[in-house]
Amino acid sequence: MTRSIRHRLLALTLVPLLGVLPLLGLILLLWGNTAIDGLLIGKIRSDLAVAQGYFDRVLAEVGSGTQAVAESARLQRALAIAPPERAAALDGLLTRVRRERGLDFLQWRPATASAAADTDAAGLAGLPDHSTSVAVLTAAQLDALAQGLSEQSRIALVATDGAAPTDRTTEDRGLVLVAHARVTGAAGETLGWLRGGVLLNRNLGFIDHINEIVYPEGSLAFGSQGTATLFLDDVRVSTNVRLFGDPAAERAIGTRVSAIVREAVLGRGDTWLGRAFVVKDWYVSGYLPLADAGGRRVGMLYVGFLERPFVAVKYAVLAGIGVVFFAVMLLAAWWSLRAAGRIFRPLEAMTATMRRVESGEATARVGPVTPPDEIGRLAATLDHLLDTVDDKTRALQHWGDALDHKVAERTAALEAAQQQLVRSEKLAAIGQLTASIAHEINNPIAVIQGNLDLMRLTLGAHATPVQDEIRLIDAQVERMRLIVTQLLQYARPNEYAGYVERLDVAEVVQDSLVLVRHLLERERVRLDNQCVAGSAPAVAINRQELQQVLINLMVNAVQAMAGDTGPQGRERVLTLSVREAADGAVCIDVADTGPGLDEATRAALFQPFFTTKRDGNGLGLWISRGLLERYGGELLATNRPQHDTQGRPPAGAVFTLVLGTGEVSPGPPR
């Protein structure tokens, strides 16, 4: 960030977006999740309040109905009937009233000792004169109140996941709403007690009515289902919760509440508001403890609705909030990047322009920048400055080029003079050395030749037996004189030219091959001699000197192929050919399949003392070229232009002797 304004601008724009917005989005998601859960809890709290209100109202109706019968004139008239007919009158009256009031039992007990004992057996002893409460009665107590109630209250327990462990298999107690009213006479004396109530075990009409009041049709959205349940202890004794979640399935009567809910509601007396596992699924649930007249928690009232649809909607809403936040974040990031780009892109363009100028691209410019703000004006100023610098640079370059041209001219002249001086010095040294050698050799040769002539004259006819030996000595002395002459030719070639004769180059080539054939065989070089006698005009040159040049070139070619480190399998071939040029000159080509000549070698090839051999003296090609130039010829060097038979790149050098036809001269010099 300390090196790039782009990174700093991006950090200033993106850090708030990528840091603050996601944090706000997370806070909103958490708050939304909590808020939706709070709404569901508020919903179940209000539902439980409605169910409790209806339950309390039914309990009050049971009490008020029983109290109204206890204070009714009909009951007083029935009690005033004589004993034989009183029981029948009371039974008829109580049966009609029980049906009218929707009670499961309505029982009269006179104020006698036996009646008091019966009341205690029914679990109703110790109640106030007028009271209404929830009570748990045993099967015997239920039978004492009305026939068949114990059978209705008996429920087989169903194994339920998460419920507290129990050894019971059947619940035979009954959860009842019971009202107790004292009946008095005209003088206020106690005539007896009237007990009425409703059994809640398997009371499907009662629980369905609670469910209809709390969850009328259409009150729950997203396909959720509302349920209501009455518990005796932790056992569902009346419910519209279905087993396996199927509306047509059997009701979950006999299943038990989870141990967690039982401990909270029945154990601690708390009201449970939250999610709970009900039989086979999760519900948003409300559990209210039910207490009897003595304050003992004997059961629970439950209402709840299926959680799954609301959870799906909640997650959909939260996902929608997340998508909106993410879209807003992306849009804001895109806008911020564009805004930041308008700042750092012109600066980067100016930096890139300066780098291009530094690398040698003098015409590089920033160009127009939009908008034309302070940065745009800075870019225009930079372009103007670069234009000024470019103009000054071109002027300096023009002056520099002119100066370089003058320096180059002077340098070339000095180099030419220096090379000429070096060559003259080398030639002078060679001339001095050669002249000294020639002088030292010529003196012994003259002594030998003189003494040999004296021996021939002195012996006369006696020299006949050794005439062949004398001729051999003459030939060797002549050869020594020729060697001395050639040494002088090396030093001063223009002063010592041999005699010239017309030669067929094919014959000279053939004579020269005799001297190098052993070398070709030793190095395993195949000879391709394309020189045919009479195929080219005769040339005017000294035979021995032409042979000397040809032998030198052939030996060089063989040595070049012997030291070739090129591709394996390339055949070593020495090719000799002769042709007539367009200007009438005769060209002899000596070609090899060696490594060829690189540019540096070709540039210095004919300079004296230049050699690529460890044991060479660097004079062979220089002398050969000098010999040919003395007779108006020329020696050229190049590479083979064609590919070989295997398609490999061109390889090998070609030396061309260019010879002319001219006048012949008399015999060899002495």
N, C-alpha and C positions, 0 to 999 in steps of 0.2 A: 504493500500500500504506500510505502514511502517513495517508491520509484515511479509509479504510474498514476497520473491524475484520473485515468479511466477507472482504476480500481477504487480510488478514493471516492469518486462520484458515485460509482455503483454501490459502494458500501453505504454512503450517506442516504441513498434512495432505497436500497433493498433491505438493509438491516431493519429499519422500522416495519417494512412490509412483511418480511419473512420472520421477524421476531415478534412484533407487537400484534399484528393481525392474527396469526395462529394462536397466540396466547389469548386474545380476546375471543376468538372462535371457540377455543377450548373452554374458557369460562362460560361462554354462552351455552355451549352444549351441556356442560355440567349443570348450569342453572336451569336450562330447559328440562333436563332429565329430572332434576329435583322438583321443578315446578309441576311437571306432568304427574310425577309420583304424588306430589302434594294434592293435586286436583283429584286424583283417584282416591287418596285417603279421605279427603273432604267429602267426596261422593259417598264412600262406604260409611262414613260417620253419619251423614244425613240419612242414608238408607237404614242404618241400624236404629237411628232415632225414630224413624217412621214405624219400623217393625216393633220397637219397644212401646211406642205409643198405642199401636193397635193391641199389642199383648196386654198392656195395662188396662186398656178400655174393656177388653173382653173379661179380664179379671174383675174389673169394677162392675160390669154388667152381671156377672155371676153373683157377686155380692149383693148388688142392689135388687136383683130378681129374687134372691133368697130372702132378703130382708122384707121385700114387698109382700111375699107370701106369708112371712111370719106375722106381719102386721095387718093382713087382710081380714076382712069380716067373714069371708068364706071359710077361712081356717077356724075362726072363732065359732061359727055356726056348726062346723063339722065336729069341733071339740065338745059342743054343747049337747050333742046327740048321746043318747043312752049307750052304755058300753056294748051291748050286743051288736048294735048297728054302727057304732063309731068307727071301728077298724075299717069296715068296708067303705064308709063315707070318706075317711082320710085317704085310703089307697086310691080311690077314684079321683079325689081332688088332686093329690100329689102327682098322679100319672098325667092328668091333663096339663097341670102347670109345668111339669118337667118337659113335656113335648112342646108346649108353647114357648118356653124359655130356651129350648135347645140344650137342656142339661142331660148329662149321662146318668146322674142320680140325684134324687131329692128325697131325703129320709127324715122321718119324725121320730124323736125319742122323748118319751115322757120323763118328767122329773122324778124318777124313782131310783132306788139304790141299784136295781138291776140295770136300769137304763144308763146310769153313770158308769157302771163297769163296762157296759157295751161301748159307750163312747170312748173310754180309755183304750179298749181293744181296737177300736177303729183308728187310733192315733190322733184323735181330735180333742183329747183332754187338755185342760190348761189354757184353752183359747179364750179370748174375751167374749163377752156376750154377743158382740157383733164384730166379726173379723172375716177378712178374705185374704188368702195367701196361696202360695205354691206349696205342695206337699208331696212327699214320696211315701207311697203306701205299699205294703207287702201284698202278696196274692190273697192271704187270708183277710186282710183289712179291706181289700177291694171287694171280695165276696160278701163281706159283712155289709157293704154299702149297696151293692146291686149284683144280681146274678149275671154272670158272663163277663164281668169286667176283668177278672183275673186272666181269663183266656185271651181277651183282646190285648192285654198288656204284655203277654209273654212273647219275647223276641229272641230268636237265635242269633248269637254273635257271629260276625263275619270277620275273618282275619284281614287286618288292614295294615298296609305299609306305614311304618313310622309311629304306630300306636304304642302305648305303654304295655309291657308284658302283663298278661293275666292268665289265670287258670280257669276262669269262668267260660262256659260255653253258651249260657242262656241268661237273659235278663228278664226276671219275672216280676219285678217291681213296677209300680205305675207312677207316672208323673201326672199330678192332677192339679186343677184349679178348684179350690174348695172354699165355700163360704159357710160360716157358722153364725146362726141367729137365734137369740133367746125369745121364746114365746111367753108372754105374760098374760095374766088374767085381768079382769076389770079392776081388782084391788091392787094390781101391781105384783101379785105373786107369780113365781115362775111355774109355768105349766109344763114346759119342756123345751127342747131344742130342735131346730130345723137345720138340716145339713144338705146343701146342694153343691154340685160341682160338675166339672168336665174332665174326662180322662184324655190326656194328651197323647198317650201311646197309640200309634197308627191312626191318629186323627188327621186324615189326609185333607179333608175339607178345610179344617182350621189352618193347616200349614200352607195349602194352596191359596187360600184367601189372603194370608199374609204376603205371599209372593206376588199376587195380583196387585195388592195395594202398593207394595214397595217397587215392583218392577212391572208396571202396566205395559201392554204391548207397544213397542216402538220407543220405549224410554231408554233403551240401551242401543248405542250405535255400533257399527262395524261388526254386526253379527254376534255380539256377546250374549250370554245367557245368564239370567239372574236366578238365584236359588235361595231357599230359606230352610232352616232346620231347627228342631227342638231336640236338646240333648238331656237325657237322664244320666247324670254323672258325665261320662265321656262317650256314651252310646247314643247313636242317632235313633230316637224312638219315633220321630215323625219328620219326614223330609221329602223334598221333591228333587234332590240330587239323584241322578241316575247312575247306575253301575255302567262302567265302560263308556260313559259320555253319550250314549244313544238315547234320544228322547223316548223311544219305544221300549227301552230296556226296563228291567225291574228296578224299583227304587232302592236306594242304598240304605234301607233300614237295617240296623244291626251292625253297621260299620262303626268304627270308633275314630275319634279325633286324634290328631298327632300328639305325641307326648309333650312336645314343646308348647302347643296351645293349651293343653290340659294343665300343665304346670303354671302357666301364666294366668289363666282365667280361673280355674277351680282352686289351684294351689295358692296363688297370691291375690286373687280377687281383681285382677286387672281387666280392663276392656281391651281386647285385641283388635287393632286396626292395622291391616297390612296384608301382604301376600301370605298365603298358606296353601299347603298341599291338601286338596280335598279329594279323597278317594283315589282318583286317577289323573288329576290335572291340577294346575295352579290356578287359584282364584284370588281376587282381591276381596278380602274377607273381613267381617266384623263379628266378634264374639262377645256376648254380654252375659255375665254370670247371673244365674237365678238363685235366689235364697228363699228358704222357707220362713215360717213365722218366727222361728228361733234364730234367724240370721245365718243358718248353715247353708253353704253353697251346695246346692243339690243338682244343678243342671245349667244349661246354657241356651241362649237364643242366638241364632246365627243367621246372617244374610250375607250374600256375596255374589259376585259376577265373574265370569270367565276372564282371566287376565290376558290370554294369548292375543285376541284381536287388538286390545289396547296397546300391548307391547309392540305389535307390528306397526301400529299407527305411530306410536311414540318413536320408534326407530326410524320410520319413514320421515317424520317431521324433523328429527335430529339430523338425519342424512340430508334432508332438504336444506336445513340451516347450514350444514357443513358445505354443501355444494355451492350455496349462494355465497358463503364467505370465501370459498376457494375461488369462485369465479370473480368476485370482487377483488380478491388479492391478485389474481392473474391480470385483471384489467388494470388495476393500479400499478402493478409491476411493469406492464407493457407501456403504460403512459409515462411512468417514471424513467424507464429505459430510453424511451424516445426523447424525453426532455433532457436527460443526461447526455444522450448521444449528440444533441445539438451543441453541447458544450465541449465534450472531449473529442468528437470527430474532427472539427477544424484544428484543434491543437495537435491531434495525432497526424493530420494531413501536413501541418507545418513541420512537425518533427520528421516525418517520412521524406518530405521535400528536402530538408537540410541533409539528411543521410544520402539521398540520391545525388545531391550536389557534391557532397564530400567524396562520393564514390566515382565522380567524374562526369555525371550527367548534368552538364551545365544548363541545359534547357528546361530542367525540372522546375515547375511552378505549382503553387497551391491552387490557383484559380479562384473563381468567384465563390464566396461563402455566404450562405443564407442562414438566418436573417442577417442583414447588414448591421450588426451590433458592434460592440467594442472588439469582439474577437474577429469579426469580419473585417473591420478596419485594420486590425493588427495583421491579418493575412495579406491584405492589399499592400500594406507598408512593406511586408517581407518580400512580396513579389517585386515591388519597385526597387528595393535594395538589391535583390538578386539580379534584376535587369542591369542596374548600374555596375555591379561587380562583374557581370558577364561582358559588358562592353569594355570595361577596363582590362579584363583578362584577355579578350580577343586582341586588343591593341598590344598588350605585352607579348602575347604569343606571336603576333606578326613580327614584332621587333626581335623576339627570340629566334624565330625561324630564320630571319635574315642573317642574324649573327651566327646561328648554327651552320647555315649554308656556307658562309665565309670560312668558318672554322673547319668545316669538312673539306672545302677546297684546299685549304692550306695543309690539312692533315694528310689528304690523299697525295699531294705533291711531295710532302716530306716522306711518306711511306714509300712512294715510288723511288724517290732518291735513295732512301735507306736500303731498299731491296736491291737497287742497282749497285749501290756501294758494297753491300754484303756479297752480292754475286761476283762483282769485280774482284773483291778481296779473295773470295774462294778460288776464282779462276786464276788469280795471280799466284796464290799459294800452290795450286795444282801445277801451274806452268813452271814455277820455280823448282818444285819437287821433280816434275817430269824431266825438265831440262837437265837437272843435275844427274838424274838416273841415266838419261840418254847419253850424256857426256861421259859418265863413268863406264858405261857399257861399250860405247862406240870405240874407245881407245883399245880395250882388249880385242874387240872384233877386228880392228884394223891390223893389230899385231898378228893375230891368228891368220887373217887373210894374206898378209904380206909374207909371212913365213911359209904358208902353204904354197903360194906362187913360187917362192924361192926353192922349195923342195921339188916342185914339179920341174923347174928349169934345171936344177942341179942333177937330178936323177935321170932326166931324159927318158931313154928307153927302159932304164932299170925301174921306172915307176909303174910299168905295165902291170905287174902282178898285184899291185895295191891300188889300181885305178878306180875300182868300185868304191873302196874305202875313201879315196880322195874325193870322189864325186859326192859321197855321203857327207863328208866334212864340208864341202862347198854348199850343199843344200842346207845343212844346219846353220852354217854361218849366214846364209841368205835369210833363213828363218829368223835368226836372232836380229838381223838388220831390220826385217819387217816388223818385228815386235817393238823395236826401238822407234820405228816410224809411227806405229800406232800409238805408242805412248805420247809422242809429240803431237799426234792428231788429237788426243784427249785434251791436251793443254791448249793447243792452238789449231782447232779443226779447220779453220778457213785457210791456213797456210800449207797444210799437208793433205791434199786430196789425192786419192788413188786414181789409177787409170780407169777409164769408163769404157764399157763395151755393151752391146745390145744382148740382153739375156731373155730367155724364156723363163718366166718366174716359176712355172711348174717344175722345170728341171732343177732350178735352184732349191726349191722346196724339197724336191726328192733327195738331192744331195745333202741337204741339211738334216733330213730325217735319219740318215745313216748314223749321225753323231749323237742323236738323242733317243734312238730306238731302245737302247738298253735301259734308259731311264723310264720310258713308257712301260716296258715290261715289268720292271721292278715295282712301280707304283700301281700296276694293274689298271692302266689307263687305256681305254679303247681309242684307236685312231680312226677318224673319219676324214680321209683325205679326198676332197672334192676338186683338187687342182688337176686339170687335164692339159697335157702339152698342146700348145697351139690354140687354146681356148681364149687367149687374150693377147693383145699386141705385145711386142718385145719392149722392154724398158731399158733405159740408158743408165747404168749404175755400175759400181765396182762389185764384182762377184763376191769377193771375200767379205767386204763390208756388209752386203745384203745378207750373206749367210750369217754373219755375226749378229745382225739385228734379229733375223728369224730364229736362230738358236736361243738367243736371250729371251725372246717372247715365249717360245715353246717351253723352255725350262721354267720360266715364271708361272706359266699356266699349269704345268704339272705340279709344281710346289704349292700353288693355291688350292688345287683339288686335293692334294695330299693332306693339307691342314684344315680342310673343310669340316666344320662341326654341324652341318645342316642336317635335314631329315635323313633318317637311316633308309637305306635302300636306293638312294639316288645314284645312278650309274655315272662313273667318271668317263667323260668323253672329251677328247681334243679334236676340234673340227677345224680343218684348213680349207679355205676356198678362195677363188680368185674371180674377179668380175671387172668389167669395163664400166667406168663412170660415164655420166652424160657429157662431161667436158673432154673425154678422150683419155683421162688418166686411168691407170690400172690400180685396182684396190685388192690387197691381200688381207683376208680376215683370219685372225687367230682367235678362236672362241673356246672357252672352257665351261665347265659346269660347276665351278667353285662357288664361293659365297657372294661373288660380285663385288662392286666398288661402291662404297658409301660416298656421300657428298664431300666430306672432309678429305677423304683419300683422293678423290678425283681432282680436287682443287690443288693439291700439293704433289700430284703423282710424278710430274716431270721436273720437279725441282732437284738440284744436286743435293746429295746426302740424305734425301728422304727415303725411308724404307719402312716396311711393316714386318721385316724379318729380323730375328734376333742376331743372325750372323751376316746380314747384308751390309753393303757399304753405301747404298743409295745412289750409285752412279750409272747403273746399267741402262735404265730407261732414259736418263738424261743424255747419255752418250749416244744411244740408239736414235733418239730424236734429232740430235745434232748431226749425226751421219746422214740421215734422210734429208734434213733441211739443206745440207751442203750440196745435194744433187737435185734440189728443187722439189723434194718430196715433203711428206708430212706424216706424223704418227698421231693417231687419235685413239681415245679410250672411252668406252661406254659399257652399258650392261645389256644382256640379252633381252630383247623385248618380248619374246614368245614364252608360253608356258611349256613345261615338259609334258611327256606323254601321260603322266599320272594326274595331270591337272593342277600341279602345285604351282605356287607363284613363280615369276621369272627368277632365275638364278644363273650366275656366271657372268664373266666379263668378256668383252670383245675388243681386241686391239686391231686397228685397221692401218695398214701401210699404204699410203697414197703415193704412187710413183708416176713420174712423167717420162715421156720419150724425148730425147735430145741428142746432141752431137756426142760422138765417142772421142776419147783422147788417146794419145799414144801410150806406150808401155808404162809399167809401174815406175814410180819415182825411185831415185837412188839416194 
